[in-house]
Amino acid sequence: QHGMTVAPIVANLGPLEALTLTPNPDEVEEVFTLPLAHLLREENQGYTHFRTASGYGYTLPVFLNGPHKVWGLTAIVTELTLELLVPGRY
C-alpha cells in the first residue's frame, strides 16, 4: 500500500537466550517471543475493526500476550504464517 516490499523469513534460530538482538529503537519498542502453542490458542487471538473517514471498514488480526499485542503488519504476517505452518489448527 505504501510502496514497500516485505519479505518475511521463517527460521529456527535455536535457543533465543543465546542471541543478541539490536533492533532499531525508532521502530521497535520491545522484543519478546511467543511460542507457537500460545499463538494457536483461541483466547490469544482476536481482530481489530477499523473504519475510515469515507466509511470503508476493514478487519485485521491481533495476537494477545499479557501487556503485549501483536498487531498491524506483524499480525498479518503472523496470521499468514500460521495458516501455512498449521493449516488444520489455525
C-alpha positions, 0 to 999 in steps of 0.5 A: 500500500505504501510502496514497500516490499516485505519479505518475511523469513521463517527460521529456527534460530535455536535457543533465543537466550543465546542471541543478541538482538539490536533492533532499531529503537525508532521502530521497535519498542520491545522484543519478546517471543511467543511460542507457537502453542500460545499463538494457536490458542483461541483466547490469544487471538482476536481482530481489530475493526477499523473504519475510515473517514469515507466509511470503508471498514476493514478487519485485521488480526491481533495476537494477545500476550499479557501487556503485549499485542501483536498487531498491524503488519506483524499480525498479518504476517503472523496470521499468514504464517500460521495458516501455512505452518498449521493449516488444520489448527489455525 
